[in-house]
Amino acid sequence: MSGQVSIMEDEFIISELAKRRATLSDQIERLRAQLRQMLSDLEALDAASRIFDGSRLIEKPKSKAWRSARNLPPRGEFVRLIFNILREAPGPLSGRDITRAVMVFKKLDISNPQAVTSMRKLVGYALRRKRKSGHLRSYDERGPFVLWEIVSHSNAKDHRQADR
């Protein structure tokens, strides 16, 4: 009897998997048809634009990168990493140095200019936010680079009052 139940369960599972596969296949075909229609519409828009101004080249707008919540670090991890880098440094660091250290720590490709620029923006935002709250101090000393250091607890109150 248990052998029959197992066979029936297997057949049920296989039939449900086949139904799900058929559903997904149908959805894919509908999406492909939608994509073909969108591409056709885009070509028609470009052709219409060339009729009005043939000398002007229409540039493709840059799409914003979508970031899944799964790819985001846990809350506060990024700032803790920056503070750890600054604590371990022999002296103040530039935003560029901090960015490079963050990327090396996270094993990111520092030869990719887009990744470096994106990380530099994230690091810069975090640094400015912590400077505003009085946890970091910045100053210009090495030419175009701003140097950053952690404000000691005793100087934090004085620093916040000086920023006002």
Residue pairs with C-beta under 8 A, 6 or more apart in sequence:
46 58
49 56
49 58
78 102
78 122
78 126
79 126
79 130
81 102
81 105
81 106
82 98
82 102
82 123
82 126
82 127
82 130
83 135
83 150
85 93
85 98
85 101
85 102
85 105
86 93
86 98
86 136
86 148
86 149
86 150
87 150
89 97
91 149
92 139
92 141
92 147
92 148
92 149
93 101
93 147
93 148
93 149
94 142
94 145
94 146
94 147
94 148
95 120
95 123
95 124
95 127
95 145
95 146
95 148
96 120
96 145
98 123
98 127
98 148
99 116
99 119
99 120
99 123
100 110
102 119
102 123
103 109
103 110
103 115
103 116
103 119
104 110
108 115
108 119
109 115
110 116
127 136
127 138
127 148
130 136
131 137
131 138
131 148
132 163
134 151
134 156
134 157
134 159
134 160
134 163
135 150
135 151
135 156
136 148
136 149
136 150
136 151
137 148
137 149
137 150
137 151
137 159
138 146
138 147
138 148
139 146
139 147
140 146
140 147
141 147
151 159
